[in-house]
Amino acid sequence: MSHDHAHHDHSATLTNVNTAFIVGISLNFIFVMVEVSAGLFTHSLSLLSDAGHNLADVGSLALSLLAFRLLKVKSNKKYTYGYRKTSILVALFNAMVLLVSVGAIIYEAAHRFFNPEPIPGVMIAIVAGIGIMINGVTAILFMRNKEKDLNIKSAYLHLMSDAFISLGIVIGGIIIFYTDWFWMDSAISILVAIFILISTWHLLKGSLRLSLDGVPADINLDDIISIAKKTEGVKEIHHIHIWAISTTENALTAHLVLEQNISSDDEQKIKYDLKHSFLHMNIHHATLETEKANVICDTEEC
């Protein structure tokens, strides 16, 4: 049996993402230096705190890039899956960093809300405007593949959250310039932090689920069982385990209960067809053990 169509081209995705990470890290590090310089010059605490937040994001992007590089490392006797799992652990770490950043933003915003300081609104708005362009452009590089991988989604959320923070600072800077309402900067920062918190919560749940070897969110266990039972010659399927090897690859192991009259050739064809069907369901590595219907099974899963 042959198939003309191709499955996901992971190598092309990794190449595009690798370039996106390098561009994102470089541009954002340069912007951090600009923000630090402007913050020190204007004595703007908001720019300095945002620079610290952006520097943490640069570090997170660097870790994500490292995780993607480790995906290419071959397996060995001690790590039979290679280092693919690091991509999941990095996604979890990045979600935690975002949550810490949200806490820092809210704390600083609350402090400045009750202790507002005069700040040059125009200068702050200009610097933050540069941040919107840099973070917006780099976020676009990740937009296409953000639903395919948790690390890509993490990077996208980092950059978009930075862009929204910069937008909030721009708005705050303009309002402050015309009204001298210095508390406005803190109010906008809190709203931005709430937005980041909502987005990060989904990322945290997804990465924590995969790190605990839970079934990936885009895979339905009932669909797996249904497809197996509809396959001619298969009476039952049990001992099913599905987990993520990395943020781009999933694995499955299961026991198939076959009809008693199934030949060895038919058994191999059933395995081949099911593995192909599972591949279309985003399961890249399937290990199927077979047993005949007349075999006594003493486990509850049977």
KARAKA-V987038 format. One record per run of one state. SS is the DSSP state (hx for helix, st for strand, lp for the rest). FROM is the first residue (numbers start at 1). TO is the last residue. If there is no record, write none. Layout:
# KARAKA-V987038
ss=<SS,SS>
from=<FROM,FROM>
to=<TO,TO>
This chain:
# KARAKA-V987038
ss=<lp,hx,lp,hx,lp,hx,lp,hx,lp,hx,lp,hx,lp,hx,lp,st,lp,st,lp,hx,lp,st,lp>
from=<1,10,43,45,71,86,115,121,144,150,180,184,212,221,231,234,245,250,259,264,280,285,293>
to=<9,42,44,70,85,114,120,143,149,179,183,211,220,230,233,244,249,258,263,279,284,292,302>
